Amino acid sequence: MTGTEARGWLGATLGSMRDPGRRSRLIAGGLLAAIVGLSAWLRWPGFTQGGFASHDVAGMLYEAMLLRDGALPYVDSIELKAPGTFWLAKWLAGSKGTDIARFQVWANLWALATLGVLARIAWRLWGPTAAVVAAGLYALHDAHLDSMDANYVTWAQLPLVAGVGAALCVPPGGDGARSRRRTLAWWVAAGVLTGLATLCKQPAGVGMVAVLGIAAWPHEGGVVSRRARVLAVLAGIVAAHLPIALRYAVAGELRTLWEGYAWNRWGARYISYGGEPWGMGAVREGVLATVHFVVLPLSLAVTAVWPPRDPVRWRQWWGLLLWSLGTLAAAWVGLRFYKGYFLAVSAPLCLWAAAPWGLLGRAARVGRVVRCVLLVPTLLLVLRQGAVLEHQRADRARPHDQGGRVIAKHVRRHSEPGDRIWVWGWHLWDVYPLTGLRSASRVYKSLGLLTPPNDDTWRRPATRLRFSDGPAAQLLLEELRANRPVWIVLGSTVPRGEFEALTQLLREDYVRDRRVRLGRVQFWQRRDRADAERAKRREE
């Protein structure tokens, strides 16, 4: 670069810095980069710890094992969760679909991408200041609310935020067929994304409702009719579901997909059983949980709940209202109020809190003195949330699957490729992907099948498990006798003494293995395999 070119470049740079708009965009970009960097630092243990933070994730990896073997969830397993995460695990959890460390890394990158998308939505709606506010508030909550890393809420959040955000940010368009096609493409994309979110977690289907509601809202001066917008969203939702539906249709199991994903009796029982009994007590618990988990963005969103008299602002208000109420209703379903459910609620609240007419916006409709007074409790809530995040970061660094790894190590050491096993207990689901061995029964999960659904809540522990005799127990016994798993492992808290038929099966065909002591966990090895091992040891 010559001296003249250098002076010209420097002059252009200094000139652009004197442009207030460009300067604010550069500052906002730097702040957003810092927010994402801090969020990555908070999540860093999730990038390196490499274990199961939630045993639900083991269910995802187990279904990925089935897919890798050419089997199908709902057909070759009894399942109540949405199928999208199973395919994500197949693609992202290593060559066998069982690499939890790799899956955790992808989950944390996915969460950081959600943060970036939320910031981009706020920027497009209201500018750089709103983007910084929305991202900062969201970063104060998401790493805590999705502390189980690769759980269903994390995978559903990115397409949910992107889908509803796309509906909120649809460009106004202009005259001509090209502009019409571009606008329709935005609506189709919103439908596809919210459809994908629902495929990751059924309650995220509220995003589809929100997008349809936004599409149905009057768009003054729009080049696309209300009917065309709604049909475009519906087309996107169908397109999102089409690949998986075709996969099941080819196997002749489309009805099984419907009964497992869309109308699951096991899931309905989970919703209706357990949690808080319906009544004012449940409402009180719901309010307390909501305030506890999202009080900061909720209180700021309240200050922006009434927009200026502008058709565009009112459409944004309508979309945020549908999104907020829908995700809040989904968080309350089942009356358990787990903190992960409120991750979906936090996104629209953080966007709402960043609105320019809210307390933190440039066009706040309160005086300076009132604003300063209201910012004092806001600052205290920010400090509170910082302390919560620091505690969560330490918890992320602590392994939560050591018991499962001890069990898996022993089972794997005394098994052969292709063997089948069966474990009973939520904390033992990790054993399937950690050993790479499939269940001898389609009943690989037990809550709600062999025992009633879990009845714990966000702050109340579960009651003692009880055995539920029924079709699932009968199916399990038939398949255990037919497939003869090499190992049966019973968890410490399962009501094994109440399942008398299983006890009889163990006495007939299995021997208790006491080489590993892990609480009250019981290891049962198939008798012929145990005899063969003893014979081999005598020969040696």
C-alpha positions as CSV (number, residue, x, y, z in Angstrom):
1,M,0.0,0.0,0.0
2,T,1.4,3.4,-1.0
3,G,1.5,6.4,1.2
4,T,-1.3,8.0,-0.7
5,E,-3.5,4.9,-0.5
6,A,-2.8,4.6,3.2
7,R,-3.8,8.2,3.9
8,G,-6.9,7.6,1.8
9,W,-7.9,4.5,3.7
10,L,-7.2,6.2,7.1
11,G,-9.3,9.2,6.0
12,A,-12.2,7.0,4.9
13,T,-12.1,5.1,8.2
14,L,-12.0,8.2,10.3
15,G,-14.8,9.7,8.2
16,S,-17.0,6.6,8.8
17,M,-16.3,6.8,12.5
18,R,-17.7,10.3,12.5
19,D,-20.9,8.9,11.0
20,P,-23.1,8.5,14.2
21,G,-25.1,5.6,12.6
22,R,-22.1,3.7,11.6
23,R,-20.4,4.3,15.0
24,S,-23.4,3.0,16.9
25,R,-23.5,-0.1,14.7
26,L,-19.8,-0.7,15.3
27,I,-20.2,-0.3,19.1
28,A,-23.3,-2.6,19.1
29,G,-21.4,-5.2,17.1
30,G,-18.5,-5.1,19.6
31,L,-20.9,-5.4,22.5
32,L,-22.7,-8.3,20.9
33,A,-19.5,-10.1,20.2
34,A,-18.6,-9.6,23.9
35,I,-22.0,-11.0,25.0
36,V,-21.6,-14.1,22.8
37,G,-18.0,-14.5,24.1
38,L,-19.2,-14.3,27.8
39,S,-22.0,-16.8,27.1
40,A,-19.4,-19.2,25.5
41,W,-17.3,-18.8,28.6
42,L,-20.2,-19.6,30.9
43,R,-20.9,-22.7,28.8
44,W,-17.3,-23.8,28.5
45,P,-17.7,-26.8,30.9
46,G,-20.3,-28.0,28.5
47,F,-17.8,-27.9,25.7
48,T,-15.2,-30.0,27.6
49,Q,-17.0,-32.1,30.3
50,G,-18.4,-34.6,27.8
51,G,-21.0,-36.3,30.0
52,F,-24.7,-36.6,30.4
53,A,-26.1,-33.6,32.1
54,S,-29.6,-35.1,31.7
55,H,-30.5,-38.7,31.3
56,D,-33.2,-37.7,28.8
57,V,-30.4,-37.0,26.4
58,A,-29.5,-40.7,26.7
59,G,-32.9,-41.4,25.3
60,M,-32.0,-39.3,22.2
61,L,-28.8,-41.2,21.7
62,Y,-30.6,-44.6,22.1
63,E,-33.0,-43.6,19.4
64,A,-30.1,-42.6,17.2
65,M,-28.6,-46.1,17.8
66,L,-31.9,-47.5,16.4
67,L,-31.8,-45.2,13.4
68,R,-28.1,-46.2,12.7
69,D,-29.2,-49.9,12.8
70,G,-32.1,-49.2,10.3
71,A,-34.8,-49.4,13.0
72,L,-37.4,-46.7,13.7
73,P,-38.4,-44.9,16.9
74,Y,-42.0,-45.6,17.9
75,V,-41.9,-48.9,15.9
76,D,-38.9,-50.5,17.5
77,S,-39.2,-48.6,20.8
78,I,-42.0,-47.2,22.9
79,E,-41.4,-43.5,22.9
80,L,-43.2,-40.3,23.8
81,K,-40.7,-37.6,22.7
82,A,-40.7,-35.8,19.3
83,P,-38.5,-37.5,16.6
84,G,-36.5,-34.6,15.3
85,T,-33.9,-34.8,18.0
86,F,-33.3,-38.5,17.3
87,W,-32.2,-37.6,13.8
88,L,-30.1,-34.7,15.1
89,A,-28.4,-37.2,17.4
90,K,-27.8,-39.6,14.5
91,W,-26.1,-36.8,12.5
92,L,-24.2,-35.0,15.3
93,A,-23.3,-37.7,17.9
94,G,-20.6,-39.4,16.1
95,S,-20.5,-42.3,13.6
96,K,-22.5,-44.6,15.9
97,G,-24.9,-41.9,17.3
98,T,-23.5,-42.5,20.9
99,D,-20.8,-39.8,21.3
100,I,-22.2,-37.6,24.1
101,A,-19.2,-35.4,24.2
102,R,-19.6,-34.4,20.6
103,F,-23.3,-34.0,21.0
104,Q,-22.8,-31.6,23.9
105,V,-20.4,-29.5,21.9
106,W,-23.0,-29.2,19.1
107,A,-25.7,-28.4,21.6
108,N,-23.7,-25.5,23.1
109,L,-22.9,-24.2,19.6
110,W,-26.6,-24.5,18.8
111,A,-27.5,-22.4,21.9
112,L,-25.0,-19.7,21.0
113,A,-26.5,-19.6,17.5
114,T,-29.9,-19.0,19.1
115,L,-28.4,-16.1,21.0
116,G,-27.1,-14.7,17.7
117,V,-30.4,-15.1,15.9
118,L,-32.3,-13.4,18.7
119,A,-30.0,-10.4,18.5
120,R,-30.4,-10.3,14.7
121,I,-34.2,-10.3,15.1
122,A,-34.1,-7.4,17.6
123,W,-31.7,-5.5,15.3
124,R,-33.9,-5.9,12.3
125,L,-37.0,-4.9,14.3
126,W,-35.7,-2.0,16.2
127,G,-32.0,-1.4,15.6
128,P,-28.6,-2.0,17.3
129,T,-29.5,-0.8,20.7
130,A,-32.4,-3.2,21.0
131,A,-30.1,-6.0,19.7
132,V,-27.7,-5.4,22.6
133,V,-30.4,-5.2,25.2
134,A,-32.2,-8.4,23.9
135,A,-29.0,-10.4,23.6
136,G,-27.7,-9.2,27.0
137,L,-30.9,-10.2,28.8
138,Y,-31.2,-13.5,27.0
139,A,-27.5,-14.4,27.8
140,L,-28.3,-13.8,31.5
141,H,-30.9,-16.6,31.4
142,D,-30.4,-19.2,28.7
143,A,-27.2,-20.8,30.1
144,H,-29.1,-21.3,33.3
145,L,-32.5,-22.4,31.9
146,D,-30.9,-24.9,29.4
147,S,-28.3,-26.2,31.9
148,M,-29.0,-29.8,30.8
149,D,-27.2,-28.7,27.5
150,A,-28.4,-31.2,24.8
151,N,-31.9,-31.6,26.1
152,Y,-35.0,-31.2,24.0
153,V,-35.6,-27.6,24.9
154,T,-32.1,-26.6,23.5
155,W,-32.7,-28.2,20.1
156,A,-36.2,-26.8,19.8
157,Q,-35.2,-23.2,20.7
158,L,-33.2,-22.2,17.6
159,P,-35.8,-23.1,15.0
160,L,-38.5,-21.7,17.3
161,V,-36.8,-18.3,17.7
162,A,-35.8,-18.2,14.1
163,G,-39.3,-19.1,12.8
164,V,-41.4,-16.7,14.9
165,G,-38.6,-14.1,14.3
166,A,-39.0,-14.5,10.6
167,A,-42.7,-13.9,10.8
168,L,-42.1,-10.7,12.8
169,C,-39.5,-9.5,10.4
170,V,-41.2,-10.2,7.1
171,P,-40.2,-7.3,4.8
172,P,-43.1,-5.0,3.7
173,G,-42.4,-5.8,0.0
174,G,-43.3,-3.8,-3.1
175,D,-45.1,-4.0,-6.4
176,G,-44.5,-6.9,-8.8
177,A,-44.3,-10.7,-8.8
178,R,-40.7,-10.8,-7.6
179,S,-41.6,-9.0,-4.4
180,R,-44.6,-11.2,-3.9
181,R,-42.5,-14.4,-4.2
182,R,-39.9,-13.0,-1.8
183,T,-42.6,-12.2,0.8
184,L,-44.2,-15.6,0.4
185,A,-40.8,-17.2,0.8
186,W,-40.5,-15.5,4.2
187,W,-43.8,-17.0,5.4
188,V,-42.9,-20.4,4.1
189,A,-39.6,-20.2,5.9
190,A,-41.4,-19.2,9.1
191,G,-43.6,-22.3,8.8
192,V,-40.7,-24.6,8.0
193,L,-38.7,-23.4,11.0
194,T,-41.6,-23.6,13.6
195,G,-42.4,-27.0,12.1
196,L,-38.9,-28.1,12.8
197,A,-39.1,-26.8,16.3
198,T,-42.2,-28.9,16.9
199,L,-40.3,-31.9,15.6
200,C,-37.7,-31.3,18.3
201,K,-40.2,-30.8,21.1
202,Q,-44.0,-31.1,20.8
203,P,-44.8,-28.1,23.1
204,A,-42.8,-25.9,20.7
205,G,-45.8,-26.3,18.4
206,V,-47.1,-23.0,20.0
207,G,-44.6,-21.4,17.6
208,M,-46.7,-22.6,14.7
209,V,-49.8,-21.1,16.3
210,A,-48.0,-17.8,16.8
211,V,-46.8,-17.6,13.2
212,L,-50.2,-18.4,11.9
213,G,-51.6,-15.7,14.1
214,I,-49.1,-13.2,12.8
215,A,-49.9,-14.2,9.2
216,A,-53.6,-13.7,9.9
217,W,-53.1,-10.2,11.3
218,P,-53.9,-7.4,8.8
219,H,-50.8,-6.2,7.0
220,E,-51.5,-2.7,5.7
221,G,-50.0,-2.1,2.2
222,G,-48.9,-5.8,2.0
223,V,-48.5,-7.3,-1.4
224,V,-49.7,-10.7,-0.2
225,S,-53.2,-11.5,1.0
226,R,-54.0,-12.9,4.4
227,R,-55.1,-16.1,2.8
228,A,-51.9,-16.5,0.8
229,R,-49.8,-15.8,4.0
230,V,-51.6,-18.4,6.0
231,L,-51.4,-21.0,3.2
232,A,-47.7,-20.3,2.8
233,V,-47.1,-20.9,6.6
234,L,-49.1,-24.1,6.4
235,A,-47.1,-25.2,3.4
236,G,-43.9,-24.7,5.3
237,I,-45.2,-26.7,8.3
238,V,-46.1,-29.6,6.0
239,A,-42.7,-29.3,4.2
240,A,-40.9,-29.6,7.6
241,H,-42.7,-32.8,8.5
242,L,-42.6,-34.4,5.0
243,P,-39.2,-36.1,5.1
244,I,-39.8,-38.0,8.3
245,A,-43.4,-38.7,7.3
246,L,-42.2,-40.2,4.0
247,R,-39.6,-42.3,6.0
248,Y,-42.4,-43.9,8.0
249,A,-44.8,-44.2,5.1
250,V,-42.2,-46.2,3.1
251,A,-42.0,-48.6,6.1
252,G,-45.8,-48.8,6.3
253,E,-45.7,-47.1,9.7
254,L,-47.3,-43.7,9.1
255,R,-50.0,-44.4,11.7
256,T,-47.4,-45.4,14.2
257,L,-45.6,-42.1,13.7
258,W,-48.9,-40.3,14.2
259,E,-49.7,-42.2,17.4
260,G,-46.2,-41.7,18.8
261,Y,-45.5,-38.1,17.8
262,A,-48.9,-36.3,17.4
263,W,-51.3,-38.2,19.6
264,N,-49.3,-40.1,22.2
265,R,-51.4,-41.7,25.0
266,W,-48.3,-42.1,27.1
267,G,-47.6,-38.3,26.7
268,A,-51.2,-37.5,27.5
269,R,-50.9,-39.5,30.7
270,Y,-47.7,-37.6,31.6
271,I,-49.5,-34.3,31.2
272,S,-52.6,-35.4,33.3
273,Y,-50.7,-37.2,36.0
274,G,-48.4,-35.8,38.6
275,G,-47.3,-32.2,39.1
276,E,-49.4,-29.9,41.2
277,P,-53.1,-30.7,41.7
278,W,-55.2,-28.3,39.6
279,G,-56.6,-25.4,41.6
280,M,-55.4,-22.1,43.1
281,G,-52.4,-23.9,44.6
282,A,-51.2,-24.9,41.1
283,V,-51.8,-21.3,39.8
284,R,-49.8,-20.0,42.8
285,E,-46.9,-22.4,42.0
286,G,-47.0,-21.4,38.3
287,V,-46.8,-17.7,39.2
288,L,-44.0,-18.3,41.6
289,A,-42.0,-20.4,39.1
290,T,-42.5,-17.9,36.4
291,V,-41.3,-15.0,38.6
292,H,-38.4,-17.1,39.9
293,F,-37.1,-18.0,36.5
294,V,-37.8,-15.0,34.3
295,V,-38.6,-12.1,36.6
296,L,-36.0,-9.8,35.0
297,P,-37.2,-9.9,31.4
298,L,-40.8,-10.2,32.5
299,S,-40.7,-7.0,34.6
300,L,-39.0,-5.1,31.7
301,A,-41.4,-6.5,29.2
302,V,-44.3,-5.2,31.2
303,T,-43.0,-1.6,30.7
304,A,-43.2,-2.2,27.0
305,V,-46.5,-4.0,26.9
306,W,-48.4,-1.1,25.2
307,P,-46.8,0.0,21.9
308,P,-47.2,3.4,20.1
309,R,-50.1,3.9,17.8
310,D,-48.5,2.5,14.7
311,P,-49.8,-0.5,12.5
312,V,-46.3,-2.0,12.3
313,R,-45.7,-1.8,16.0
314,W,-49.1,-3.3,16.7
315,R,-48.4,-6.2,14.5
316,Q,-45.1,-6.8,16.4
317,W,-47.0,-6.5,19.6
318,W,-49.5,-9.1,18.4
319,G,-46.8,-11.5,17.4
320,L,-44.9,-11.1,20.7
321,L,-48.1,-11.5,22.7
322,L,-49.0,-14.8,20.9
323,W,-45.4,-16.0,21.3
324,S,-45.2,-15.1,25.0
325,L,-48.6,-16.5,26.0
326,G,-48.1,-19.6,23.9
327,T,-44.7,-20.5,25.4
328,L,-45.9,-19.6,28.9
329,A,-48.9,-22.0,28.5
330,A,-46.5,-24.7,27.3
331,A,-44.3,-24.2,30.3
332,W,-47.4,-24.6,32.6
333,V,-48.6,-27.8,30.9
334,G,-48.4,-30.7,33.3
335,L,-48.1,-28.3,36.3
336,R,-44.5,-29.3,37.0
337,F,-42.9,-25.9,36.0
338,Y,-39.4,-27.3,35.4
339,K,-36.9,-24.5,34.7
340,G,-36.0,-25.8,31.2
341,Y,-39.6,-25.2,30.1
342,F,-39.0,-21.4,30.7
343,L,-36.2,-21.2,28.2
344,A,-38.8,-20.8,25.4
345,V,-40.6,-18.2,27.5
346,S,-37.4,-16.1,27.9
347,A,-36.9,-15.3,24.2
348,P,-40.1,-13.3,23.5
349,L,-39.8,-11.6,26.9
350,C,-36.3,-10.5,26.2
351,L,-37.3,-9.2,22.8
352,W,-40.3,-7.4,24.3
353,A,-38.0,-5.9,27.0
354,A,-35.8,-4.5,24.2
355,A,-38.6,-2.6,22.5
356,P,-37.6,1.1,22.0
357,W,-40.6,2.3,23.9
358,G,-39.8,0.1,26.9
359,L,-37.8,1.1,30.0
360,L,-34.4,0.3,28.4
361,G,-35.3,1.8,25.0
362,R,-34.4,5.1,23.5
363,A,-38.1,6.1,23.2
364,A,-39.0,5.2,26.8
365,R,-42.3,6.9,27.8
366,V,-41.3,7.7,31.4
367,G,-39.4,10.6,32.7
368,R,-35.7,10.5,33.5
369,V,-36.2,10.4,37.3
370,V,-38.8,7.6,37.1
371,R,-36.6,5.7,34.8
372,C,-33.6,6.0,37.1
373,V,-35.7,4.8,40.1
374,L,-37.0,1.8,38.1
375,L,-33.5,0.9,37.0
376,V,-32.4,0.3,40.6
377,P,-34.3,-3.0,41.1
378,T,-33.4,-3.9,37.5
379,L,-29.7,-3.7,38.4
380,L,-30.3,-5.8,41.5
381,L,-32.0,-8.5,39.4
382,V,-29.1,-8.4,36.9
383,L,-26.7,-9.0,39.8
384,R,-28.9,-11.8,41.1
385,Q,-28.9,-13.5,37.7
386,G,-25.1,-13.2,37.5
387,A,-24.8,-15.1,40.7
388,V,-27.2,-17.8,39.4
389,L,-25.0,-18.1,36.2
390,E,-21.8,-18.5,38.2
391,H,-23.4,-21.3,40.3
392,Q,-24.6,-22.9,37.1
393,R,-21.2,-22.7,35.5
394,A,-19.7,-24.6,38.4
395,D,-22.5,-27.2,38.2
396,R,-21.8,-27.7,34.5
397,A,-18.2,-28.7,35.3
398,R,-19.4,-31.4,37.6
399,P,-20.1,-34.8,36.0
400,H,-23.6,-36.1,36.5
401,D,-23.2,-39.6,34.9
402,Q,-20.5,-41.3,37.0
403,G,-22.8,-44.0,38.2
404,G,-23.9,-44.8,34.6
405,R,-20.2,-44.9,33.5
406,V,-19.4,-47.4,36.2
407,I,-22.3,-49.7,35.2
408,A,-21.4,-49.3,31.5
409,K,-17.8,-50.2,32.0
410,H,-18.6,-53.4,33.8
411,V,-21.4,-54.4,31.4
412,R,-19.3,-53.7,28.3
413,R,-16.3,-55.6,29.7
414,H,-18.5,-58.8,30.0
415,S,-20.5,-58.4,26.8
416,E,-20.0,-59.0,23.1
417,P,-21.0,-56.9,20.1
418,G,-24.6,-57.5,19.3
419,D,-25.6,-58.5,22.8
420,R,-28.8,-57.1,24.2
421,I,-29.2,-55.7,27.7
422,W,-32.0,-54.1,29.7
423,V,-31.8,-51.6,32.5
424,W,-34.6,-50.3,34.8
425,G,-34.3,-46.8,36.2
426,W,-34.2,-43.2,34.7
427,H,-30.6,-42.7,35.9
428,L,-29.5,-45.9,34.0
429,W,-30.6,-44.8,30.5
430,D,-27.0,-43.6,30.0
431,V,-25.9,-47.2,29.9
432,Y,-27.3,-47.9,26.5
433,P,-25.2,-45.3,24.5
434,L,-22.2,-45.7,26.9
435,T,-22.1,-49.4,26.0
436,G,-23.4,-49.2,22.5
437,L,-25.8,-52.1,23.3
438,R,-29.5,-52.0,22.5
439,S,-32.3,-52.8,24.8
440,A,-33.8,-56.3,24.7
441,S,-37.3,-54.8,24.8
442,R,-39.1,-51.9,23.2
443,V,-39.8,-50.8,26.8
444,Y,-36.4,-49.1,27.3
445,K,-37.9,-46.3,29.3
446,S,-40.0,-47.1,32.4
447,L,-41.5,-43.8,33.8
448,G,-45.2,-43.9,32.9
449,L,-45.0,-47.5,31.7
450,L,-43.7,-49.7,34.5
451,T,-44.2,-47.0,37.1
452,P,-46.6,-43.9,37.2
453,P,-45.2,-40.7,35.5
454,N,-42.9,-38.7,37.7
455,D,-44.7,-36.4,40.0
456,D,-41.9,-34.0,41.1
457,T,-42.2,-30.3,40.4
458,W,-39.7,-27.4,40.1
459,R,-39.2,-27.4,43.9
460,R,-40.9,-30.6,45.2
461,P,-39.1,-34.0,45.1
462,A,-40.8,-37.0,43.6
463,T,-42.6,-39.5,45.7
464,R,-41.5,-43.1,46.0
465,L,-41.9,-45.1,42.8
466,R,-44.6,-47.7,42.6
467,F,-44.9,-50.6,40.1
468,S,-47.7,-50.3,37.6
469,D,-48.8,-53.7,36.2
470,G,-50.3,-53.5,32.8
471,P,-49.7,-53.9,29.0
472,A,-46.2,-52.5,29.1
473,A,-45.1,-54.9,31.9
474,Q,-46.6,-57.8,30.0
475,L,-44.8,-56.7,26.7
476,L,-41.6,-56.3,28.6
477,L,-41.7,-59.8,30.1
478,E,-42.5,-61.4,26.7
479,E,-39.6,-59.6,25.0
480,L,-37.1,-60.3,27.8
481,R,-38.0,-64.0,27.5
482,A,-37.7,-64.0,23.7
483,N,-34.5,-61.9,23.4
484,R,-32.7,-63.0,26.6
485,P,-30.6,-60.0,27.4
486,V,-27.1,-60.8,28.7
487,W,-27.5,-58.2,31.4
488,I,-30.4,-56.9,33.4
489,V,-29.5,-54.0,35.7
490,L,-31.9,-52.7,38.3
491,G,-31.6,-49.1,39.7
492,S,-31.5,-48.2,43.4
493,T,-35.0,-46.6,43.5
494,V,-37.1,-48.8,41.2
495,P,-39.8,-51.0,42.9
496,R,-38.2,-54.3,41.8
497,G,-39.8,-56.2,44.7
498,E,-43.3,-55.3,43.5
499,F,-42.6,-56.7,40.0
500,E,-43.0,-60.4,41.0
501,A,-42.9,-61.8,37.5
502,L,-39.6,-60.1,36.8
503,T,-38.2,-61.4,40.0
504,Q,-39.2,-64.9,39.0
505,L,-37.5,-64.5,35.6
506,L,-34.3,-63.4,37.3
507,R,-34.4,-66.4,39.6
508,E,-34.9,-68.8,36.7
509,D,-32.4,-67.5,34.1
510,Y,-30.0,-65.1,35.8
511,V,-27.4,-64.9,38.6
512,R,-26.6,-61.9,40.8
513,D,-23.2,-60.4,40.0
514,R,-21.7,-58.8,43.1
515,R,-18.3,-57.8,41.6
516,V,-19.4,-54.2,41.4
517,R,-20.9,-52.4,44.4
518,L,-22.8,-49.2,43.5
519,G,-25.4,-48.2,46.0
520,R,-28.3,-50.5,45.8
521,V,-28.0,-51.1,42.1
522,Q,-28.3,-54.8,41.2
523,F,-26.4,-56.5,38.4
524,W,-28.0,-59.7,36.9
525,Q,-26.0,-61.7,34.4
526,R,-27.6,-64.4,32.2
527,R,-26.9,-67.8,33.7
528,D,-25.3,-69.4,30.7
529,R,-22.9,-66.5,30.1
530,A,-22.0,-66.4,33.8
531,D,-21.3,-70.2,33.7
532,A,-19.1,-69.8,30.6
533,E,-17.1,-67.0,32.3
534,R,-16.5,-69.1,35.4
535,A,-15.4,-72.1,33.2
536,K,-13.0,-69.9,31.3
537,R,-11.5,-68.5,34.5
538,R,-11.0,-72.1,35.9
539,E,-9.2,-73.0,32.7
540,E,-6.9,-70.0,33.0
